[in-house]
């Protein structure tokens, strides 16, 4: 069982999440059975078949290739339940009702293979309670697996064990999700809403409370809490509209129903504005109206005072915009000291989240790293909340937060725990260090997972305060110019391929890049087995992304064009063409490792390479065609 090979997966429930999980498994070329109830009319697999058909119409698209929908095998519990025995992994993904899930488990559990992993995709129900009634043997193979919506695009998957889940099961599932499905896996404790939704939804509740306190508009808040803070462009209220206000209300209700002893319990009341929108069926993007509403080409925003939609346009004040560009420590100090309502609002939401994660770290996660990666991967923040605290000056920020708690300005009177101020964390200046990330339970800095799957990842998602491998200096440099670096991975058995990384803006290709690439090919032809073109920007905070190459470097061509017009850039074009031919006809294979955009010349470089290894979300093409 230590070498479990997941050859086929069953997904139970063809609703929004179940169908999309099935689709993304197909993207990863894993065969899938998609189960649902037998239809009362027409073909018995009608419910699952309709869900598969609907997947083709969804935007953003759940499939990398729409025609791959044909590879999902529709099934129903009456006719096909015995096929569960063929599956190495069974993922239940029906509606968030404990009683419904238990009824389904009674039906399917006798048919699950004796070595198969059984997992529930729930956003917040207790995994331990869900396992009640199982045999001890099945309990050992049961855990929570929480995909974020939409599963194809959201990098995070939370794994949630119970006290009886075999550690080996978690290791096998984490290995599969990481290496085959391409996800960032975080292990969470079996507490309501786990890590990402617990902290992320609290941060949204804090934003709603503080924006009301300081009298800010919803669009004004979104301009303040999106890209300016290094968070998702959709910021706070647009994100809520995309997720669905009913879904948001459900997650908040889970917290209210299950966290009566939480010192932040009063915050788990559904905000009046959110409750009002849900009551009238304005559930966000899926109903055409929520905090925002599109009227013709105009995007209107809700005025909470009147309940009417008004013209948008609320923005961050220029002064606040300038403050947000300052280094972290200076930025927080200026926000805290300013009397501007936008500044006071921003300091308050930073303080509220720092307060919350300080109080709750031990109860929701094994260590601070899991909190930061969960929020980065699940909510699109460039920097996790503990990272933000640490980079702004751990001890000083902690004192400011505690001063606000003592003054009654915070959302709870609970003090920060003693480990924040005393001992190793204070001495090291934060929760992330070269030894690992702080775990209050073990009172130590916990290193990264040592699973074999991660030994293949030289560059793991970096964290403030850690000392991981630097992709700009890692390995043995063969030569380096202003345009390229040619290097080898100097670990034993990995040092036979030349790696070329561009250094130009968005890895654009000009004469200097071509010269460097040509030189690297010559070196490889003499002494190595091949060339890989790999860009450091492929490491976008641990997620695939960035730019493989945005095409030709027109900036380098501009002087020639300005002096000689179209004729003047002929040498530039010829140099580029010669470079591509050198790639194509090299006597060793040249492989393009594509992640992110590969446009124009970047696309041509990939096409002229002997092979391409491309991430599924890469965007390749010639701009003329687009």
Backbone torsions as a table, in degrees:
resi	resn	phi	psi	omega
1	UNK	NA	-15.3	-177.5
2	UNK	-68.1	-23.6	179.7
3	UNK	-110.3	44.2	-178.8
4	UNK	-55.2	128.3	177.8
5	UNK	-110.5	114.0	-177.5
6	UNK	-84.8	99.8	-175.7
7	UNK	-96.2	-24.0	179.2
8	UNK	-150.0	142.2	-178.4
9	UNK	-123.0	139.2	169.5
10	UNK	-104.9	132.5	173.2
11	UNK	-111.8	122.7	-178.3
12	UNK	-97.6	112.1	-179.0
13	UNK	112.1	114.9	-176.1
14	UNK	-101.6	29.0	174.6
15	UNK	-74.4	-166.3	-174.5
16	UNK	-55.1	-52.2	-175.8
17	UNK	-74.0	-45.9	-178.0
18	UNK	-57.7	-47.5	-178.5
19	UNK	-63.4	-39.6	-178.2
20	UNK	-73.8	-32.2	173.7
21	UNK	-63.2	-44.0	177.6
22	UNK	-58.5	-43.7	-179.5
23	UNK	-61.3	-42.3	-177.0
24	UNK	-72.9	-28.9	173.5
25	UNK	-65.1	-37.0	175.2
26	UNK	-65.1	-39.5	174.7
27	UNK	-55.1	-35.9	179.8
28	UNK	-85.9	7.4	176.5
29	UNK	64.0	37.0	174.8
30	UNK	-105.8	122.4	178.8
31	UNK	-60.6	140.2	-173.7
32	UNK	-133.7	136.2	166.5
33	UNK	-103.3	123.4	179.5
34	UNK	-107.1	110.7	-176.4
35	UNK	-95.0	146.8	164.6
36	UNK	-154.8	-179.8	179.9
37	UNK	-62.1	152.2	174.1
38	UNK	-67.2	136.9	-180.0
39	UNK	-70.4	145.7	-178.9
40	UNK	-78.2	-24.7	177.8
41	UNK	-131.2	152.5	178.0
42	UNK	72.7	-158.9	-178.5
43	UNK	-59.8	142.8	-176.5
44	UNK	-66.4	-24.6	176.6
45	UNK	-88.7	15.2	-172.1
46	UNK	-55.9	-39.1	-176.8
47	UNK	-66.3	-46.2	179.3
48	UNK	-66.9	-40.9	179.8
49	UNK	-62.2	-41.0	178.4
50	UNK	-64.5	-39.6	178.6
51	UNK	-63.0	-40.4	179.4
52	UNK	-65.0	-40.9	178.4
53	UNK	-63.6	-41.9	-179.2
54	UNK	-64.5	-29.6	178.8
55	UNK	-57.9	-33.0	-178.2
56	UNK	-67.9	-20.8	-175.2
57	UNK	-97.5	-11.8	-174.0
58	UNK	-69.7	148.3	172.7
59	UNK	-132.5	128.1	-0.8
60	UNK	-67.3	151.4	-171.6
61	UNK	-67.1	127.7	179.0
62	UNK	-71.8	-25.5	-179.1
63	UNK	-99.1	144.4	169.4
64	UNK	-68.0	-40.5	176.3
65	UNK	-125.9	117.5	-172.6
66	UNK	-55.9	-37.6	-177.7
67	UNK	-65.7	-14.5	179.4
68	UNK	-68.5	-8.4	175.9
69	UNK	-55.2	-29.2	-177.9
70	UNK	-63.0	-18.7	-175.9
71	UNK	-86.7	-8.4	172.5
72	UNK	-80.3	126.4	-178.9
73	UNK	-94.6	116.7	179.5
74	UNK	-72.7	144.4	-178.6
75	UNK	-149.1	160.0	174.2
76	UNK	-135.2	158.8	-171.2
77	UNK	-71.1	-20.2	179.6
78	UNK	-76.5	-50.5	-171.0
79	UNK	-91.6	-27.3	-165.6
80	UNK	-118.0	7.4	-171.9
81	UNK	-60.5	-29.4	-179.7
82	UNK	-69.0	-18.9	178.8
83	UNK	-69.0	-15.3	177.0
84	UNK	-57.9	-30.6	-178.8
85	UNK	-63.2	-20.1	-179.9
86	UNK	-81.3	-10.4	-169.4
87	UNK	-98.0	138.7	179.5
88	UNK	-88.3	-18.0	178.9
89	UNK	-141.8	130.6	176.2
90	UNK	-119.9	121.2	-179.8
91	UNK	-112.8	116.1	175.6
92	UNK	-86.8	130.9	-176.2
93	UNK	-142.4	43.1	178.2
94	UNK	-86.6	-176.2	-175.2
95	UNK	-58.7	155.5	-174.4
96	UNK	-76.8	63.5	176.7
97	UNK	-127.0	117.9	-178.5
98	UNK	-56.4	-43.9	-176.7
99	UNK	-66.9	-40.2	179.0
100	UNK	-64.4	-41.5	-178.9
101	UNK	-64.8	-43.1	179.5
102	UNK	-62.4	-39.6	177.9
103	UNK	-61.3	-42.3	179.9
104	UNK	-66.5	-41.2	-178.5
105	UNK	-60.3	-38.8	179.0
106	UNK	-60.9	-36.6	-177.3
107	UNK	-73.1	-43.5	-170.1
108	UNK	-92.2	-27.5	-170.0
109	UNK	-58.2	-35.0	178.6
110	UNK	-65.1	-16.8	-173.9
111	UNK	-102.8	-3.9	-179.0
112	UNK	-77.5	135.1	-178.0
113	UNK	-55.0	150.3	-173.0
114	UNK	-68.9	-17.0	177.3
115	UNK	-112.7	3.0	-175.2
116	UNK	-75.5	149.2	172.8
117	UNK	-86.5	134.8	177.4
118	UNK	-113.6	125.0	-176.0
119	UNK	-135.3	148.0	175.5
120	UNK	-111.1	130.7	174.1
121	UNK	-92.1	94.5	177.5
122	UNK	-125.5	147.9	-179.1
123	UNK	-91.2	-2.2	-179.3
124	UNK	-177.0	-7.1	-179.7
125	UNK	-70.7	153.9	-179.5
126	UNK	-67.7	122.3	179.4
127	UNK	-68.2	-36.6	179.6
128	UNK	-63.3	-45.7	178.2
129	UNK	-63.9	-37.6	179.0
130	UNK	-63.3	-29.5	-177.3
131	UNK	-84.5	-4.9	178.4
132	UNK	-59.2	132.9	-179.8
133	UNK	98.2	-12.3	177.6
134	UNK	-75.2	156.6	167.8
135	UNK	-67.6	157.9	178.7
136	UNK	-58.6	-36.2	-177.7
137	UNK	-65.8	-41.0	179.3
138	UNK	-74.5	-36.1	176.8
139	UNK	-56.1	-36.7	-178.5
140	UNK	-66.5	-22.1	-178.0
141	UNK	-107.8	14.9	-174.9
142	UNK	-111.4	140.0	176.7
143	UNK	-158.7	173.2	173.6
144	UNK	-93.9	143.0	174.0
145	UNK	-136.2	107.9	-171.8
146	UNK	-105.9	99.6	172.8
147	UNK	-77.1	147.1	175.5
148	UNK	-98.0	151.2	-171.5
149	UNK	-96.7	130.5	-1.0
150	UNK	-83.0	137.1	-172.3
151	UNK	-58.1	-30.9	-179.8
152	UNK	-65.7	-36.2	-168.9
153	UNK	-102.0	-25.8	-177.3
154	UNK	-84.7	125.1	-171.0
155	UNK	-74.0	-25.1	-171.4
156	UNK	-81.8	136.9	162.1
157	UNK	-131.5	127.6	175.8
158	UNK	-95.6	133.5	174.6
159	UNK	-105.8	128.2	-175.5
160	UNK	-126.8	109.0	177.2
161	UNK	-85.4	163.5	165.5
162	UNK	-102.1	179.2	179.2
163	UNK	-65.2	-20.6	-175.8
164	UNK	-104.2	-1.5	179.1
165	UNK	-68.4	130.2	176.9
166	UNK	-65.3	130.3	177.1
167	UNK	-54.3	-35.4	-179.4
168	UNK	-60.1	-37.2	179.6
169	UNK	-61.3	-45.3	-179.7
170	UNK	-64.3	-41.4	179.3
171	UNK	-62.0	-42.5	180.0
172	UNK	-64.7	-43.7	-177.8
173	UNK	-69.5	-39.8	178.2
174	UNK	-63.3	-40.1	178.5
175	UNK	-62.4	-45.2	179.4
176	UNK	-63.1	-48.6	-177.0
177	UNK	-64.6	-33.3	-178.4
178	UNK	-78.1	-51.0	-170.7
179	UNK	-85.6	-34.3	-176.5
180	UNK	-95.8	-46.2	-174.5
181	UNK	-90.1	-14.1	173.6
182	UNK	77.5	30.8	-175.2
183	UNK	-101.9	161.5	168.9
184	UNK	-95.8	118.1	-173.1
185	UNK	-103.7	132.8	175.0
186	UNK	-125.7	136.3	177.3
187	UNK	-94.4	128.3	-176.9
188	UNK	-114.6	159.3	173.1
189	UNK	-82.7	157.1	-177.4
190	UNK	-80.7	69.7	177.9
191	UNK	-122.0	157.4	-175.2
192	UNK	-52.3	128.2	178.0
193	UNK	66.0	6.8	172.5
194	UNK	58.4	-135.1	-175.6
195	UNK	-98.4	-60.8	-168.4
196	UNK	-62.9	-50.1	-179.4
197	UNK	-68.5	-33.7	-179.9
198	UNK	-62.2	-51.2	-178.1
199	UNK	-77.5	-42.5	-176.7
200	UNK	-65.2	-42.9	-180.0
201	UNK	-70.8	-37.0	174.2
202	UNK	-59.1	-41.4	-179.0
203	UNK	-62.5	-35.3	177.3
204	UNK	-68.9	-42.2	177.7
205	UNK	-62.0	-38.3	177.5
206	UNK	-65.0	-40.9	178.6
207	UNK	-62.0	-43.6	180.0
208	UNK	-62.8	-45.6	-178.5
209	UNK	-64.6	-44.5	-176.2
210	UNK	-74.2	-33.0	178.5
211	UNK	-67.1	-36.6	176.4
212	UNK	-66.6	-42.2	-179.4
213	UNK	-61.1	-39.6	-176.1
214	UNK	-99.2	6.7	172.6
215	UNK	67.4	40.4	-177.8
216	UNK	-100.3	146.7	176.9
217	UNK	-73.7	158.9	-179.8
218	UNK	-64.5	-41.8	-179.8
219	UNK	-70.8	-31.6	175.6
220	UNK	-63.4	-45.0	178.8
221	UNK	-63.0	-41.6	-179.9
222	UNK	-64.4	-35.8	176.8
223	UNK	-67.6	-31.1	-179.2
224	UNK	-79.9	-31.2	-169.4
225	UNK	-109.4	13.3	178.8
226	UNK	-101.7	-121.2	-175.1
227	UNK	-59.5	-28.7	-179.7
228	UNK	-62.6	-27.6	178.0
229	UNK	-99.0	7.2	-176.8
230	UNK	72.4	32.3	179.0
231	UNK	-116.9	179.3	-177.6
232	UNK	-55.7	141.8	180.0
233	UNK	-57.9	-29.3	-179.4
234	UNK	-73.4	-7.2	172.5
235	UNK	55.4	-128.6	-171.8
236	UNK	-102.7	-62.4	-172.7
237	UNK	-77.1	-32.5	174.0
238	UNK	-66.6	-39.1	176.8
239	UNK	-60.7	-44.1	179.1
240	UNK	-59.1	-41.7	177.9
241	UNK	-62.4	-40.3	-179.1
242	UNK	-68.9	-44.2	-179.8
243	UNK	-64.8	-36.6	-176.1
244	UNK	109.3	122.9	-175.1
245	UNK	-69.0	-26.7	175.4
246	UNK	-69.1	-39.2	176.3
247	UNK	-63.5	-43.9	178.3
248	UNK	-59.6	-45.8	-179.4
249	UNK	-62.8	-37.0	179.5
250	UNK	-64.1	-43.5	-178.9
251	UNK	-65.6	-40.7	178.0
252	UNK	-63.4	-41.5	-179.5
253	UNK	-63.2	-38.1	176.8
254	UNK	-57.7	-41.7	179.6
255	UNK	-66.3	-41.7	-179.2
256	UNK	-66.2	-39.0	-176.2
257	UNK	-74.1	-22.2	-169.7
258	UNK	-121.1	-3.2	-173.9
259	UNK	-123.6	46.1	-176.0
260	UNK	-61.9	-27.9	-177.8
261	UNK	-91.6	1.0	-177.9
262	UNK	-70.0	132.8	178.9
263	UNK	-63.5	-15.4	177.0
264	UNK	-100.0	14.0	-173.6
265	UNK	-50.3	-42.3	179.8
266	UNK	-57.1	-22.1	179.7
267	UNK	-76.0	-14.7	-174.9
268	UNK	-88.4	23.7	173.1
269	UNK	-89.7	132.3	178.6
270	UNK	-60.3	122.2	-179.2
271	UNK	-55.5	143.2	-175.2
272	UNK	-56.4	-40.7	-178.0
273	UNK	-64.8	-38.2	179.4
274	UNK	-69.8	-45.0	178.9
275	UNK	-59.9	-40.6	179.8
276	UNK	-63.5	-42.2	179.2
277	UNK	-65.8	-43.2	179.6
278	UNK	-63.0	-41.3	-177.7
279	UNK	-60.2	-37.6	-179.3
280	UNK	-93.3	10.3	174.2
281	UNK	80.6	11.7	176.3
282	UNK	-88.7	87.2	-169.0
283	UNK	-99.2	11.6	179.4
284	UNK	105.3	-149.1	-172.4
285	UNK	-56.1	-39.1	-174.4
286	UNK	-69.5	-19.3	177.4
287	UNK	-109.9	-0.4	177.4
288	UNK	88.1	-4.1	179.1
289	UNK	-156.0	142.2	175.8
290	UNK	-160.4	-118.9	171.5
291	UNK	-70.2	-25.6	177.7
292	UNK	-123.6	157.6	178.1
293	UNK	-146.6	133.9	178.4
294	UNK	-92.7	123.2	175.8
295	UNK	-120.5	105.5	-173.1
296	UNK	65.8	-125.4	177.8
297	UNK	-94.5	-8.0	-175.8
298	UNK	-87.5	140.5	173.5
299	UNK	-100.9	114.9	178.7
300	UNK	-96.3	156.1	-179.8
301	UNK	-122.8	145.3	-178.6
302	UNK	-69.9	133.4	170.9
303	UNK	-95.3	110.0	-174.3
304	UNK	-64.4	-22.5	-178.2
305	UNK	-73.5	-40.9	-175.6
306	UNK	-102.3	-18.6	-176.1
307	UNK	77.0	6.1	179.3
308	UNK	-99.3	159.3	175.2
309	UNK	-91.8	131.7	-176.9
310	UNK	-124.7	168.4	179.1
311	UNK	-60.5	140.3	178.7
312	UNK	-79.1	-173.2	177.0
313	UNK	127.5	0.3	177.9
314	UNK	-64.1	131.5	-174.6
315	UNK	-134.1	165.4	171.5
316	UNK	-70.1	139.6	173.9
317	UNK	-63.2	146.7	-179.2
318	UNK	-56.2	-39.1	179.2
319	UNK	-59.6	-44.7	-179.4
320	UNK	-67.0	-39.3	176.6
321	UNK	-57.1	-40.7	179.3
322	UNK	-69.0	-40.4	179.1
323	UNK	-61.0	-40.7	-175.9
324	UNK	-68.6	-12.5	177.3
325	UNK	-89.9	-5.9	-178.3
326	UNK	-75.6	161.6	173.6
327	UNK	-58.0	155.3	-169.3
328	UNK	-52.3	-49.1	-176.0
329	UNK	-63.8	-45.0	-179.5
330	UNK	-66.5	-38.7	-178.8
331	UNK	-60.3	-49.5	-178.8
332	UNK	-65.4	-38.7	179.4
333	UNK	-62.2	-45.5	-179.2
334	UNK	-66.6	-41.3	178.8
335	UNK	-62.3	-42.2	-177.6
336	UNK	-66.6	-36.4	-174.6
337	UNK	-86.6	-20.4	-177.8
338	UNK	-73.2	147.8	175.8
339	UNK	-94.9	-2.3	178.7
340	UNK	-62.8	131.2	-176.9
341	UNK	-57.3	-36.2	178.6
342	UNK	-65.8	-37.9	178.5
343	UNK	-67.6	-44.9	179.5
344	UNK	-62.0	-39.5	176.9
345	UNK	-60.7	-48.4	-176.9
346	UNK	-64.9	-44.5	176.6
347	UNK	-58.9	-40.9	-176.9
348	UNK	-63.2	-41.9	-177.9
349	UNK	-72.9	-32.3	173.1
350	UNK	-63.3	-49.6	-179.4
351	UNK	-58.0	-44.8	-176.8
352	UNK	-60.6	-43.5	-178.6
353	UNK	-71.5	-41.2	177.0
354	UNK	-59.2	-43.3	178.9
355	UNK	-59.3	-47.9	-175.4
356	UNK	-63.9	-48.0	-176.9
357	UNK	-71.0	-30.7	175.6
358	UNK	-63.6	-45.9	-179.0
359	UNK	-68.8	-38.3	-169.0
360	UNK	-102.7	-2.5	-176.7
361	UNK	-51.5	-49.8	-174.4
362	UNK	-64.1	-31.3	-175.7
363	UNK	-83.8	-25.7	-173.7
364	UNK	-104.0	-23.4	-173.3
365	UNK	-143.3	160.8	176.4
366	UNK	-72.2	-34.8	-177.0
367	UNK	-157.0	169.5	-174.4
368	UNK	-67.4	-28.1	179.5
369	UNK	-60.5	-41.7	-177.7
370	UNK	-64.9	-33.7	176.6
371	UNK	-67.0	-47.5	-177.1
372	UNK	-64.9	-44.2	-179.6
373	UNK	-68.1	-35.8	178.8
374	UNK	-62.4	-42.7	-179.1
375	UNK	-73.0	-38.3	177.8
376	UNK	-63.2	-48.6	-175.2
377	UNK	-80.4	-29.3	-176.3
378	UNK	-93.0	-26.8	-176.9
379	UNK	-121.2	1.5	172.9
380	UNK	75.9	24.7	175.4
381	UNK	-82.1	139.6	176.0
382	UNK	-70.2	-25.1	-174.6
383	UNK	-137.2	130.1	178.4
384	UNK	-69.1	161.9	-176.0
385	UNK	-64.0	-37.6	176.3
386	UNK	-67.4	-36.3	176.6
387	UNK	-61.6	-43.3	179.4
388	UNK	-61.1	-42.2	178.4
389	UNK	-63.2	-48.4	-176.5
390	UNK	-64.8	-42.2	-177.2
391	UNK	-71.0	-19.4	178.9
392	UNK	-89.8	-1.2	-179.3
393	UNK	104.3	95.4	-169.4
394	UNK	-53.2	-57.0	-171.7
395	UNK	-68.3	-42.0	-179.6
396	UNK	-62.7	-45.8	-179.6
397	UNK	-63.6	-41.4	179.0
398	UNK	-58.7	-41.8	178.5
399	UNK	-63.5	-43.3	178.9
400	UNK	-61.7	-43.9	-179.9
401	UNK	-61.9	-46.3	-178.5
402	UNK	-65.4	-35.0	176.1
403	UNK	-60.8	-42.9	178.9
404	UNK	-67.0	-37.2	177.2
405	UNK	-62.2	-47.3	-178.9
406	UNK	-64.0	-30.7	-178.3
407	UNK	-86.1	0.0	179.0
408	UNK	77.4	17.5	-179.0
409	UNK	-89.7	-16.5	-176.0
410	UNK	-82.4	174.1	-177.6
411	UNK	-84.9	-4.5	176.7
412	UNK	-152.4	154.4	178.5
413	UNK	-91.2	0.4	-179.1
414	UNK	-62.7	128.8	179.5
415	UNK	-74.1	158.0	171.5
416	UNK	-65.1	143.4	-178.9
417	UNK	-65.3	159.2	-173.6
418	UNK	-63.9	-29.5	-178.7
419	UNK	-63.5	-20.8	178.8
420	UNK	-65.0	-37.2	-173.0
421	UNK	-102.0	-26.9	-172.8
422	UNK	-123.7	147.3	172.9
423	UNK	93.1	-156.8	-170.1
424	UNK	-58.3	-38.8	-176.8
425	UNK	-64.3	-47.0	178.6
426	UNK	-64.3	-40.7	-179.5
427	UNK	-64.2	-38.3	-178.0
428	UNK	-86.3	-9.8	179.2
429	UNK	79.4	25.6	176.8
430	UNK	150.5	-179.4	-173.8
431	UNK	-90.0	-16.0	-179.7
432	UNK	-109.5	126.2	-178.4
433	UNK	-138.8	176.6	177.9
434	UNK	-61.8	-28.6	-179.0
435	UNK	-79.6	-20.9	-177.7
436	UNK	145.1	-161.1	-176.9
437	UNK	-115.7	147.7	-170.4
438	UNK	-66.6	132.9	173.3
439	UNK	-119.1	109.5	179.2
440	UNK	-60.7	-33.3	-177.3
441	UNK	-64.9	-44.5	-178.5
442	UNK	-93.1	-4.7	-178.3
443	UNK	52.4	45.0	-179.0
444	UNK	-152.7	167.2	174.9
445	UNK	-91.3	117.5	-172.5
446	UNK	-91.8	126.3	178.8
447	UNK	-71.6	169.8	177.9
448	UNK	-64.1	160.9	176.8
449	UNK	-58.2	140.4	-180.0
450	UNK	-104.2	17.4	178.0
451	UNK	-56.1	145.9	-178.1
452	UNK	-55.1	-34.4	-176.5
453	UNK	-60.2	-29.7	-178.2
454	UNK	-83.4	-14.3	177.0
455	UNK	-68.2	-19.8	176.8
456	UNK	-80.2	-17.1	-176.3
457	UNK	-96.3	97.3	179.8
458	UNK	-65.1	-41.1	-175.8
459	UNK	-112.0	92.7	177.9
460	UNK	-85.5	160.3	-176.1
461	UNK	-49.0	117.9	-175.3
462	UNK	-75.9	152.4	176.5
463	UNK	-128.5	143.9	174.9
464	UNK	-54.1	129.1	177.4
465	UNK	96.2	-19.8	176.9
466	UNK	-83.0	164.6	177.2
467	UNK	-125.4	71.1	178.3
468	UNK	-84.9	178.4	178.6
469	UNK	-64.8	134.6	178.7
470	UNK	-93.7	115.3	-176.6
471	UNK	-62.2	-17.0	-179.2
472	UNK	-83.9	-15.6	-178.1
473	UNK	-129.9	-7.5	-174.7
474	UNK	-61.3	148.7	175.1
475	UNK	82.9	-165.5	-179.4
476	UNK	-106.4	118.6	-179.7
477	UNK	-76.8	126.7	175.9
478	UNK	-85.2	-44.1	170.6
479	UNK	-162.4	158.5	-179.0
480	UNK	-146.2	134.1	175.4
481	UNK	-123.3	-175.5	175.4
482	UNK	-67.3	-17.8	-173.2
483	UNK	-103.9	-35.1	-176.2
484	UNK	-142.6	160.7	167.7
485	UNK	-126.2	127.3	174.9
486	UNK	-108.4	129.1	-173.6
487	UNK	-151.6	169.0	173.8
488	UNK	-127.9	149.0	171.7
489	UNK	-75.6	109.6	-169.1
490	UNK	-86.9	14.4	173.0
491	UNK	-71.7	149.4	-179.2
492	UNK	-56.1	130.5	178.6
493	UNK	83.7	-5.3	-178.3
494	UNK	-115.8	5.3	-167.4
495	UNK	-103.6	27.3	-176.4
496	UNK	-108.8	9.1	-179.5
497	UNK	-128.9	134.7	176.1
498	UNK	-83.4	129.1	177.7
499	UNK	-107.7	131.9	179.8
500	UNK	-115.0	125.3	177.4
501	UNK	-121.7	128.4	179.9
502	UNK	-79.6	155.5	-179.5
503	UNK	-120.9	2.3	-179.2
504	UNK	-76.0	164.9	178.6
505	UNK	-62.7	126.3	-177.2
506	UNK	53.8	25.4	176.3
507	UNK	55.2	37.8	177.5
508	UNK	-69.3	158.5	-171.7
509	UNK	-111.4	114.4	174.2
510	UNK	-123.9	-176.8	-179.0
511	UNK	-53.8	-38.2	-177.6
512	UNK	-69.1	-35.1	175.7
513	UNK	-68.5	-43.2	178.3
514	UNK	-59.4	-43.3	-179.8
515	UNK	-61.5	-43.7	-179.7
516	UNK	-65.8	-41.7	179.4
517	UNK	-63.8	-42.3	178.8
518	UNK	-61.8	-43.2	179.5
519	UNK	-62.9	-40.9	179.8
520	UNK	-63.6	-38.7	179.0
521	UNK	-65.1	-40.9	179.6
522	UNK	-62.5	-42.8	178.8
523	UNK	-63.4	-43.2	-179.2
524	UNK	-64.6	-40.7	-179.9
525	UNK	-62.9	-29.9	-178.7
526	UNK	-82.0	-38.7	-167.2
527	UNK	-134.4	-3.2	-173.3
528	UNK	-131.8	176.8	-175.2
529	UNK	-95.6	-11.9	-177.6
530	UNK	176.9	179.8	178.3
531	UNK	-129.9	134.8	172.2
532	UNK	-118.1	129.1	175.0
533	UNK	-96.2	111.2	-174.2
534	UNK	-136.7	132.0	-175.1
535	UNK	-105.8	140.2	177.9
536	UNK	-63.4	-25.3	179.8
537	UNK	-71.4	-8.5	174.1
538	UNK	-63.5	-19.3	180.0
539	UNK	-94.5	80.4	-179.7
540	UNK	-91.6	86.3	178.3
541	UNK	57.5	32.9	179.1
542	UNK	90.4	-12.6	175.0
543	UNK	-98.5	148.0	170.8
544	UNK	-63.1	147.5	179.9
545	UNK	160.7	-149.0	-179.6
546	UNK	72.3	-147.9	-178.7
547	UNK	-131.0	126.3	168.2
548	UNK	-69.8	-51.1	171.1
549	UNK	-169.9	129.6	179.7
550	UNK	-84.0	7.5	174.5
551	UNK	111.1	-158.8	-177.9
552	UNK	-65.4	145.5	178.4
553	UNK	-84.4	90.1	-175.8
554	UNK	-67.4	-24.3	178.4
555	UNK	-62.1	-39.9	178.5
556	UNK	-69.6	-28.5	-178.7
557	UNK	-83.7	-18.7	-171.5
558	UNK	-59.5	-45.1	-179.8
559	UNK	-57.3	-41.7	179.6
560	UNK	-65.3	-38.6	179.6
561	UNK	-67.4	-39.8	-177.6
562	UNK	-66.3	-33.1	-178.4
563	UNK	-90.7	-32.2	-173.9
564	UNK	-123.7	5.4	-179.2
565	UNK	63.5	-151.6	-177.6
566	UNK	-59.5	-37.1	179.2
567	UNK	-62.9	-34.8	-175.1
568	UNK	-65.2	-26.6	-177.3
569	UNK	-96.1	5.0	178.2
570	UNK	-59.0	-41.5	176.8
571	UNK	-61.4	-36.1	178.3
572	UNK	-62.4	-46.5	-178.9
573	UNK	-64.9	-42.4	-179.2
574	UNK	-63.3	-43.2	178.9
575	UNK	-59.0	-42.1	179.8
576	UNK	-63.6	-46.0	-178.2
577	UNK	-63.2	-40.9	178.6
578	UNK	-63.1	-38.5	178.5
579	UNK	-62.8	-42.6	179.8
580	UNK	-65.5	-38.5	178.2
581	UNK	-66.1	-34.8	178.0
582	UNK	-63.8	-38.5	176.4
583	UNK	-64.9	-46.8	-174.7
584	UNK	-64.6	-40.2	-172.8
585	UNK	-105.6	18.4	175.8
586	UNK	-60.4	147.6	-178.2
587	UNK	-83.2	-3.6	169.3
588	UNK	-119.7	152.1	-179.0
589	UNK	-65.6	136.6	172.3
590	UNK	-107.5	122.5	-175.2
591	UNK	-115.3	129.1	175.7
592	UNK	-96.0	120.1	176.1
593	UNK	-94.8	98.0	-169.2
594	UNK	-96.2	126.9	171.9
595	UNK	-145.9	130.9	-177.1
596	UNK	89.7	-148.1	-174.8
597	UNK	-88.1	140.2	173.1
598	UNK	-134.7	90.2	-172.4
599	UNK	-109.2	149.0	174.4
600	UNK	52.9	-116.6	-179.9
601	UNK	-60.9	-30.5	176.4
602	UNK	-65.5	-39.7	176.1
603	UNK	-65.3	-43.8	179.7
604	UNK	-61.3	-40.4	178.5
605	UNK	-60.2	-44.2	178.5
606	UNK	-63.9	-40.2	-178.1
607	UNK	-69.0	-34.0	-179.6
608	UNK	-79.9	-14.3	178.9
609	UNK	-69.2	154.2	179.6
610	UNK	-64.3	-37.3	178.9
611	UNK	-143.1	157.9	174.4
612	UNK	-127.3	134.0	170.9
613	UNK	-116.3	106.1	-170.4
614	UNK	-117.9	136.7	171.7
615	UNK	-68.5	146.0	-174.0
616	UNK	-60.0	-29.4	-178.4
617	UNK	-92.8	16.7	175.5
618	UNK	-68.1	154.7	-177.6
619	UNK	-125.5	98.2	-174.6
620	UNK	-109.4	140.6	174.0
621	UNK	165.5	168.4	175.0
622	UNK	-93.7	128.8	-173.4
623	UNK	-63.2	-27.1	179.5
624	UNK	-61.0	-38.4	-180.0
625	UNK	-66.5	-43.6	-179.2
626	UNK	-59.6	NA	NA
